[in-house]
């Protein structure tokens, strides 16, 4: 495919569906890349480090998706207890993608589990089992089967003054959805906080020395067309991706 079409790799999960091992990506992530960022989504199966090495030079951006699975605690702290489901194939693939993207200054948007992967890949740690702590109940997904309810706004976040989000969104705070049972505990020394919830949970981060490496704990891919935070975030990601594509085509 011509380099005039910006390509964004979208991380897949590895799970069994009706007895068949499968690589899966929710449609909302594909739609966010295609219609929110204005790029061509390329699904990246969870095949481990070797896939990341082979595909990275063909990509203009990477989107790390959210997932019902959790990172295994052994990846960042042998003393921490974490609960499944786990997805070691995705862990291996995504953590290597982060490293390669940063080395090559490839734009990266990391969502929910993806933000946790970004932090762990850069030496940070996670707090697990938030669903067992009533103080964090607002962050955990509801039991509703109605997706509009599950992905509805749950709590307020506040953007860091002078940060990326205050520039691209043009406001100091927002209400976001929340569906996670793990959160950043120790932030990587390489990352800066872009937003926090009122209870102190880190909701967005950025790698300052990169052109665009951003992680968010919420799900901007959900109905982004109607959200005045998600839409400009995806556009900013798309702008960085297109810039990378033009530079790659000019080589």
C-alpha positions as CSV (number, residue, x, y, z in Angstrom):
1,X,0.0,0.0,0.0
2,X,1.3,3.5,-0.8
3,X,2.8,5.5,2.0
4,X,0.4,8.3,1.1
5,X,-2.1,6.4,3.2
6,X,-1.1,6.7,6.8
7,X,-1.1,3.3,8.5
8,X,-1.9,2.9,12.2
9,X,-1.3,-0.5,13.9
10,X,-4.1,-1.4,16.2
11,X,-3.1,-3.9,18.9
12,X,-5.2,-7.1,19.1
13,X,-6.0,-9.4,22.1
14,X,-5.6,-13.1,22.1
15,X,-8.6,-15.0,23.4
16,X,-10.7,-18.1,22.7
17,X,-14.0,-17.6,21.0
18,X,-16.4,-20.6,20.7
19,X,-13.4,-22.9,21.2
20,X,-11.2,-21.2,18.6
21,X,-8.1,-19.3,19.5
22,X,-8.6,-15.8,18.1
23,X,-7.0,-12.4,17.7
24,X,-9.6,-9.7,18.4
25,X,-10.1,-6.0,18.2
26,X,-13.4,-4.2,19.0
27,X,-14.9,-2.2,16.1
28,X,-14.8,1.0,18.1
29,X,-11.0,1.2,17.9
30,X,-11.0,0.5,14.2
31,X,-13.6,3.3,13.7
32,X,-11.7,5.7,15.9
33,X,-8.5,5.3,13.8
34,X,-10.4,5.4,10.4
35,X,-12.8,8.2,11.2
36,X,-11.4,9.9,14.2
37,X,-7.7,10.0,13.3
38,X,-8.2,9.8,9.5
39,X,-5.8,6.9,9.0
40,X,-5.9,3.3,7.8
41,X,-6.2,0.8,10.7
42,X,-4.0,-2.3,10.5
43,X,-4.8,-4.9,13.0
44,X,-1.7,-6.3,14.7
45,X,-2.2,-9.9,16.0
46,X,-0.8,-10.8,19.4
47,X,2.1,-12.8,18.1
48,X,4.8,-11.5,20.4
49,X,8.0,-9.5,20.0
50,X,8.9,-10.9,16.6
51,X,5.7,-9.4,15.0
52,X,6.5,-6.0,16.5
53,X,10.0,-6.1,15.0
54,X,8.8,-7.1,11.5
55,X,6.0,-4.6,11.2
56,X,7.2,-1.4,12.9
57,X,8.9,0.2,9.9
58,X,5.6,0.0,7.9
59,X,3.6,2.0,10.5
60,X,3.0,5.7,10.9
61,X,1.3,5.3,14.2
62,X,0.2,2.8,16.9
63,X,-3.0,2.6,18.9
64,X,-2.8,0.3,22.0
65,X,-6.4,-0.7,22.7
66,X,-8.2,-1.3,26.0
67,X,-9.0,-4.9,27.1
68,X,-10.8,-6.9,29.7
69,X,-7.5,-8.6,30.4
70,X,-4.8,-7.4,32.8
71,X,-1.1,-7.1,32.6
72,X,0.6,-9.8,34.7
73,X,2.2,-8.3,37.8
74,X,5.4,-10.2,37.3
75,X,6.2,-7.8,34.5
76,X,6.6,-4.9,36.9
77,X,6.6,-6.2,40.6
78,X,7.0,-9.7,41.8
79,X,5.4,-8.9,45.1
80,X,2.1,-7.6,43.7
81,X,-0.9,-9.8,43.3
82,X,-2.9,-9.5,40.1
83,X,-6.0,-11.2,38.9
84,X,-6.9,-12.4,35.4
85,X,-7.9,-12.8,32.8
86,X,-4.4,-12.4,31.5
87,X,-3.1,-12.2,27.9
88,X,0.7,-12.9,27.9
89,X,0.8,-12.8,24.1
90,X,-0.6,-9.3,24.0
91,X,1.8,-8.3,26.8
92,X,4.8,-9.4,24.8
93,X,3.6,-7.8,21.6
94,X,2.5,-4.4,23.1
95,X,5.5,-3.9,25.4
96,X,7.8,-4.3,22.5
97,X,5.7,-2.1,20.3
98,X,6.0,0.7,22.9
99,X,9.8,0.4,22.9
100,X,10.1,0.4,19.2
101,X,7.7,3.3,18.7
102,X,9.6,5.4,21.1
103,X,13.0,4.5,19.5
104,X,11.6,5.6,16.1
105,X,9.5,8.5,17.3
106,X,6.3,6.9,15.9
107,X,3.1,8.5,17.2
108,X,1.4,6.3,19.8
109,X,-2.0,6.6,21.5
110,X,-2.5,4.2,24.4
111,X,-6.0,3.6,25.8
112,X,-6.9,2.1,29.2
113,X,-4.8,-1.2,29.3
114,X,-2.7,0.5,26.7
115,X,-1.8,3.3,29.0
116,X,-0.8,0.8,31.7
117,X,1.3,-1.0,29.1
118,X,3.0,2.3,28.3
119,X,3.8,2.9,31.9
120,X,5.1,-0.6,32.5
121,X,7.2,-0.6,29.4
122,X,9.0,2.5,30.7
123,X,9.6,1.1,34.1
124,X,6.5,2.1,36.0
125,X,4.2,-0.1,38.2
126,X,0.5,-0.7,38.6
127,X,-2.0,-0.9,41.5
128,X,-4.2,-4.0,41.1
129,X,-7.6,-5.1,42.4
130,X,-9.3,-1.7,42.4
131,X,-12.6,-3.5,42.2
132,X,-12.1,-4.7,45.7
133,X,-11.6,-1.2,47.1
134,X,-14.9,0.9,47.5
135,X,-12.9,4.1,47.4
136,X,-12.3,3.4,43.7
137,X,-15.8,2.2,42.8
138,X,-16.4,5.0,40.3
139,X,-13.5,3.7,38.2
140,X,-14.8,0.1,37.8
141,X,-17.2,-0.9,35.0
142,X,-20.9,-1.2,35.9
143,X,-22.7,-4.5,35.6
144,X,-25.0,-3.1,32.9
145,X,-25.2,-5.0,29.6
146,X,-26.2,-1.7,27.9
147,X,-23.0,-0.3,26.3
148,X,-24.3,3.2,26.5
149,X,-24.5,2.8,30.3
150,X,-21.2,1.0,30.6
151,X,-19.3,3.6,28.6
152,X,-21.2,6.6,30.0
153,X,-19.4,9.4,31.8
154,X,-18.6,8.3,35.4
155,X,-16.3,11.0,37.0
156,X,-14.5,14.3,36.6
157,X,-10.8,14.6,35.5
158,X,-8.6,17.7,35.7
159,X,-6.0,18.5,33.1
160,X,-2.5,19.6,34.0
161,X,-2.2,23.4,33.5
162,X,-0.1,24.2,30.4
163,X,-0.2,20.5,29.3
164,X,-1.1,19.0,25.9
165,X,-4.7,18.5,26.7
166,X,-5.3,22.1,27.7
167,X,-3.9,23.1,24.3
168,X,-5.8,20.6,22.1
169,X,-9.1,20.5,24.2
170,X,-9.1,24.1,25.4
171,X,-10.5,23.4,28.8
172,X,-9.4,22.6,32.3
173,X,-11.6,19.6,33.1
174,X,-13.9,17.0,31.6
175,X,-16.2,14.1,32.5
176,X,-15.0,10.7,31.3
177,X,-16.0,7.1,31.2
178,X,-14.2,4.5,33.3
179,X,-13.9,0.7,33.1
180,X,-10.7,-0.4,34.8
181,X,-9.6,-2.5,37.7
182,X,-5.9,-1.6,37.6
183,X,-4.3,1.9,37.6
184,X,-0.9,3.5,37.5
185,X,0.8,3.2,40.9
186,X,4.4,4.4,40.4
187,X,4.6,6.6,37.3
188,X,7.6,6.0,35.0
189,X,10.3,8.7,35.4
190,X,10.0,9.3,31.6
191,X,6.3,10.2,31.6
192,X,4.5,13.3,32.7
193,X,1.0,13.5,34.1
194,X,-1.6,15.2,31.8
195,X,-4.7,14.6,33.9
196,X,-5.9,13.2,37.2
197,X,-9.2,12.2,38.7
198,X,-10.4,14.0,41.8
199,X,-9.3,10.9,43.9
200,X,-5.8,11.2,42.6
201,X,-5.9,8.4,40.0
202,X,-3.7,9.3,37.0
203,X,-6.0,9.6,34.0
204,X,-3.6,10.8,31.2
205,X,0.1,10.8,30.6
206,X,2.6,12.0,28.0
207,X,6.1,11.3,27.0
208,X,7.5,14.9,26.6
209,X,10.5,14.2,24.4
210,X,8.3,12.4,21.8
211,X,6.4,13.9,19.0
212,X,3.2,12.2,20.2
213,X,3.2,9.5,22.8
214,X,0.0,9.8,24.9
215,X,-1.9,7.5,27.2
216,X,-5.4,7.9,28.6
217,X,-7.1,5.7,31.2
218,X,-10.6,6.4,29.8
219,X,-12.0,5.3,26.4
220,X,-12.0,8.1,23.9
221,X,-12.9,5.7,21.1
222,X,-16.5,5.4,22.5
223,X,-18.8,7.8,20.5
224,X,-15.9,10.2,19.9
225,X,-17.9,12.1,17.3
226,X,-20.1,13.5,20.1
227,X,-17.3,14.1,22.6
228,X,-15.5,17.4,22.8
229,X,-12.4,15.8,24.4
230,X,-12.1,12.6,22.5
231,X,-12.6,14.1,19.0
232,X,-9.7,16.7,19.3
233,X,-7.5,14.0,20.9
234,X,-8.0,11.7,18.0
235,X,-7.5,14.5,15.6
236,X,-4.2,15.4,17.2
237,X,-3.1,11.8,17.0
238,X,-4.1,11.7,13.3
239,X,-2.2,14.9,12.6
240,X,1.0,13.4,14.1
241,X,0.4,10.2,12.1
242,X,0.0,12.1,8.9
243,X,3.2,14.1,9.6
244,X,5.1,10.8,10.1
245,X,3.6,9.4,6.9
246,X,4.7,12.4,4.9
247,X,8.3,12.1,6.3
248,X,8.4,8.4,5.6
249,X,7.2,9.0,2.0
250,X,9.9,11.6,1.4
251,X,12.8,9.3,2.3
